[in-house]
Amino acid sequence: MARQSRAKLRYLDGEVLRRVAPLQLVARQVVEGLRVGMHRSPLRGFSTEFAHHRPYAAGDAVRHVDWRVYGRTERYYVRLYDAETNLDVYLLLDASSSMRYGSGKLTKLEYAKYLAASIAYLAVEQRDSVGLGVFDSRLRTFVPPSGTAGVVGTIDRALAAARDEPRTDVAALLHEFARRIARRSFVVVLSDLFGSADQCAAGLDHLAFEGHNIAVFHVLDPHELELPFGGTCRFVGLEGEPEITTQPRRIRAAYQREVQAFMAQIRRACEANHADYVPVDTSRPLDVVLAEWLLRRSQLTGAGTRQER
């Protein structure tokens, strides 16, 4: 993607991408070679061994059109090669009202948008297809997966248009995508996961049962993790919960235990489904969060490859 067009994208942070760029080689191994649905990697030598045809889609390079097939059928088909049999990456962004909270420069929603745009860019750079689903209590926006460079701009515009809505239902969305996705894919969830941990776990179970790879970015603000407030405070629920007036110092220890227990339950659900669990503190630099995840994935993938040998 040209530098000029990249600069126009609101949620594709040029400085972040500059720091993340060296990780693209790691990302190739990570996102293409996840546990289930392993396909041949472009790192294998950019093979030109023919794999199969698929119908031509807007944005496909004309040089890949099979004109012999067109001569027989008068329909456009493109030739796919082993190096191009890629993954579909689905980015599922929670845009419910609780995601608009932020104690720093970025709300959880804005931070998650930058994460989604960066992952989309990395996926397309390694020739995977990427799509986007924006949801709250239901699916609000859907961008079908595509491997063309233009899909990053389409996703960026969809992210820019996403506004927080009153309530969320992560579990229902996970079940919907488990039924919607036709082939084994890589599903990336970006959410604070507020709601029932048991129902969320059931949604992850459904995705895993269908054979999808999963990464869960659990996006939380540092104030939600620590409850650092003093004095007497009035807390307003962002998704219809009643207001609470209390002295945070009196409940801080119990609150932190509840938060840690909630996160541990989500982590166990992810581990049970061989999903990546990525706790995200929005006070941390975005590129550090991405780097840690990608490096962890590369280590796991490398270990699996060595074991298979």
N, C-alpha and C positions, 0 to 999 in steps of 0.2 A: 504494500500500500504506500502510495507516495506520501512524503512528509507533509506536503501542503494540505492534502485532503485529510490527513490524520489530525492536523491542527484544528480543523473545523469541528471536530467531534467533541461535544460538551463533556461526555463522561469517559473519554479516553485521555487520561492525564498524560501529557507528553513527558513530564519529568518522571512520573512513576514508570512509564514504559521504558524510558531510557535506563532506569536502574534495573528493571525486570528483564530487559532484552537478553542479557547473557543466559537467562534461564530458559530460553526458547528451545535449546537443544535438550534440556532436561524435560521440558514440557512435551516434546515429541515422544519421548520414551514413556512418559507418564500417562498422558491422555489417550494415546493410541493403543497402549499396551496394557490396559487394565484387565483385571483378573478374568472377567467373562467376555466372550465375544472377541477374542484376540484376532486381529487381522494383521496381514503382512505390513511391515513398517516401511515408509519411504526411506528410512535409514538403511534398508537392506540393499540399497544400491540403485534406487529409482528404477526399479524393474519396468521393462516395457512388455512383459508377458501379458497377452490378452486375457482378460477375465470374463467380461460379459458386456451386453448392451443395456442401455436404459434410454427412455424417451428423452429427447432434447428438451431442456428447460431454459427459460430466459436467463441470460448471463453466462451460459456455457460457451467455451471457446469453439469457434467454427472449425478450427483445425481438427477437432475431435469427432466431427460428424462423419459417420460411415456412409459415404456416397453410394457404395454398392448396395447397401440395404435400402437407401432411398430410391435407387433405380428399380428395385424389385417391389417396394411397398408404397412409394411416394409419401413416406413418412420419415421424419428426421429422428435418427437415433445417434447417440454418442457412444464411442468405444471406451470402456473402463479397463484399466490395467491394474495389476496387483498393487502397484504403488498408490492407486487412487481409490481402493476399496476402503473407505474411511468410516469413522464413527459418526453417529449423530449425537451432538451434545445439546442437551436441553437445560437452559438456565431458568429456574423457577424463582421469581422475585416476589416476596411478600411486601405488598404495598398497603397494609392495613394501618389504622391510625396509631397503633402503638409504635410503629416504625418511625414516626415523625419525631420521636423524642431524641434530644441531643444536648449534652452538657458542654460540648466543645464546638469546633468550627463546623462539623458535619453532623447531621442527624443520622440515625441508624439507616434510614432509607437512602439518603444520599451516599453514605459510605458503601452500602450494598450495591448501589447503581455503579459506582466506580469499580467495585469488584467484578460485577457482571460484565461490564464493558471490557475490562482487561482480560478476563478469561475468554470472552468471545474473540478478542483479537488474537490471543495465543492459539486458540483452536483453529481459526482460519489460516493463520500463518503456517501451521503444520498440516494444512490441507484436510482438516476435518470439517464437517458441516455443523453449524450451530444455529439454534433457535431460542426463542424467549417466550416465557409465559409470565405475565404479571397478574397477580391474584390478590384478593382479600377474602371475602366469604365465598367468592366465585371467581372464575377466570375472567379477567377484564380485557386482556390483550394477549394475542398469540401471534408470534412471528415464526412461520415454519422453518425448519432447519435448511440451511443452504451453505454451500462451500465457497460461494463467490465472495470476492472482496467487498462487494456492495452490501452484503448482509450486515456487516459491522455498522455501517451507516444507518441501515434500517433499524437495527437494535438500539443504536444510540438515540435515534429520534423517538422510538417507543419508550425508552427509559426517561427521556426528557419530558414526555407527555404524561408519565405515570404520576398520579396524585394519590395521597393517602385516603383510604376509605374507612368507614366506621369499624368494621369487625373483620376478623380473620377466621379461616377454617383450613389450616394447613393439612390436616388429615384428609379432608374431602378432596383437596386438590391433588394429593399424592395418589389417592385411589383413582381419580379421574385420569391422571397421566399414565398410571399403570395399565388402564384399559385403552387409552388413546394411542400409545406408542406401539407401532407395529413390529419393530425389530429391536433386538438388544441394543441399548444405547447407554450413554453416560448422563445421569441426571444430577444436576447441581442445584441444591436448595439453598437459598439465601433468606434467612428469616430469624426473628427473635424467638420463634416457636412458642409464643405465649398461647396457652390453652392446655388441653389435656395431654400429658406426656404419653399416657397409655394409647390414646387415639393416634397420636403422631407415630408411635412405634408400630401400630397396626398398618398405617400407610406405608411405612418403610418396609414392613414385611411383605406387603403386596408388590411393591416395586422389585424387591429382591427375588420374590417368587417368580416373577416374569423374566428374571435373568438380567435385569439392568444393574449397571454399576452406579453407585450413589456417592455423592459427597455432600455433607451437610455443613454449611457455614452458619454457625449459631451466633448471630450478630447481637451484641449487647453493649450498652453504654457503660462506662466505668462507674457512674453514679448508681446504675442498677445493680452492679456487682458489689459495691461497697457501702451504699447508703451513708454518705459522708456528712449529711446535713446536721446542723446543730439547732438548738432551741426547739420551738414548737412549730410544726409544719403541717400544712394541709395538702394532701396528695389527691390529685384528680385522676380518676380512671379514664384512659383514652379510648376504651372500647366498651363503654357503658357500665363500668364497675362503679360502685358508690364511692363518694369521697370519704377520706379517712384523715382525721386530725390526730396527731400523735407527736411524741418527742422521740425522734429517731435514735438517740443514744440509748434509750431504754429497750428498744427492740432490735438494735443493730446486730447483735450476736446471733439472735434467733433468726433474723431475716437472712443473714449471710449463710447460715446453715441450710435454710430452705432453698436458697438459690443454688448452693452447691449440690444439694440432693437432687434438685430438678435437672441440673446439668449432667449429673452422674447418671440419672435415669435415661436421658437422651443418649449419652455416650454408650451406655450398655446396649440400647436398642440398635445403635449404629454398629457396634462390634458384633452383635448377634447376626447382623445382615452383611457383614464384611464391607460396611460403608465407612468412608472417611468421616470422622467427626472433627470439625475445625472450629474450636471456640474463638470468637473474634471480639476482642476488646477494641472499640472504635477509637480509643486514644492511641493505638499503636499504628505505625506507618503501614500503609496499604501494601507496599512492596515487600515489607518484612513478612507480613501474613502470607502473601502469595509464595514467597521464597521458601518459607518453612513447610508449607503444604506440598509444593512441588518437589522439594528435596526428600521429604518423607515418602511421597509416592514413588520416587525413583528408587529409593532404598528398598521399599517393599517389592516393587516390580523386579528389581535386579535379583533380590533373594529368591523370588518365585521362579525366575528364569534359570538361575543356577540349580535350584532344586529339580526342575524338570529335566535338566541335562543329566 
